[in-house]
Amino acid sequence: MTDILSLIKRNRLPKRQSGQIIESKTAFFIRYYHTIKSGERKQKCEKLADKGDLYRSKNDVRPLAERFMQQVNSGQVIPQVWAVELVQDLLYSSRADPHSLGLSSPNAS
């Protein structure tokens, strides 16, 4: 019986998220959930835009939020923390050769 339940659980599509637009004094953010490697769901908050002439209200940033959440729901968004870790792994790995990454020493002439 547990095998059938685990198969059903794995076969379900993730819920489609719409996100929540949050307005601060200086910017607009979107809050949503993502699943980490262990299967645990974590809440994320990403900056959409700074407040200004172009983005004055939540209605002005709604198209940005919809586009962002479309990427989240399709699995195309990589949380910033993972992107930073990926770059750090590439740059500071003992196996990485700086010349193979197109980097050179700042002292090199």
N, C-alpha and C positions, 0 to 999 in steps of 0.2 A: 504494500500500500504506500509506503514512503517513497518507493521508486516512482510511482505514478505522480505523487504530489510534487516531487522534485522536478520531474519532467515538465509538468504543467507550470511550475513556478519559473523555470528557465525559459519557457517558450513565450512568456508574456512580454508584450512590448512595454517599454517604459512609458510612464505617463507624460503627456505633453504639458510642458510648463509654460506659463505666460509671464512669470517673473513679477516682481513688485518694484515699481519706480519709487525711489526715495529722493526727496528734495532736501538739500542742505542750504546753508546761506550762500555758498559759492559754486555748487555743482549739483549735477543729477547723477544718481547711481541706480543700478539695477541689482536686485537681490534674487538669487535662485539657488537651487541645490545641485550638487554634483556628487557622483559616487566615486570614492577612492578605491584603490586596488583591493583593499580588504572587504569591499562590499558595503562599507559604512557610508551613509549619506552625510555630506557636510554642506553647511550653508556658505555661499560665496557672495561677495558684493563687488561689482566692477563699476568703474566710473564710465558714464556714458558721455557726458559733455560738461564743460564749464558753463555757468550762467553768463548770459550776455545778451546782446541785441538779437542774435539768432535763436537762442534757446532761453525763453523767458518763463515758460510754464511746463507742466508735465505733458500737456497736449503737444507741445513743440518737440519733445524728445520721444514721444510715443513711437514714431517710425523707426528711430534708432533702436529702441528697446525691442520692437517686433523683429527687426533684422537680426539683432544680437541673439534673441531667444530662438529664432529659427536655426541659427548655427548651433546653439546649445542642444536643441532637441534633435538635430541631425548628428550630433557627436563631433562636430568640426571644431569646437572651441577647446583650446588647451588652456586650463587655468594658468595664470601668470606664475604661480609658484613652481609648477612643473616646468614651464619654459625657462625660468631662471635656473632651476636645478639642472636642466638639460645643457644649457650653455656652460654652467660651471663645470659639469662633468666633462664636457668637450675641452674646455680651456685648461683645467687643472688636473686632468687625468695624467698619470705618469706615463701612460701609453701614447698619449697624444703628442705628436710632433708639431711644434709651432709652425714649421715651414709647410707642412701638409695642410694646415688650416688656413694658409695664406697670411699668417701672422709673422712678424719679425720682431726682433728685440728692439726696444726703444733706443738702445745705445748703438745699434747697427747703422752704418752710414751708407 
